[in-house]
Amino acid sequence: MAEVVSLPRLRKAKARVEREKAAEANRLKFGRTKAETERKRLEEIRAERAHEAHKLDDER
């Protein structure tokens, strides 16, 4: 005899697996490592300081 399964439950499980695959692909495609994130933050701070250093006194 065949096993009785709930079709909506089966569809939800399949959709869950597909969403997880898409999420993993996005993490690989768009994700950044902690070192990359920290380097970007430091570059932004350095650029802001350089910008502030070149302002005239009356603009501050």
Secondary structure, 3 states (H helix, E strand, C coil): CCCCCCHHHHHHHHHHHHHHHHHHHHHHHHCCCHHHHHHHHHHHHHHHHHHHHCCCHHHC
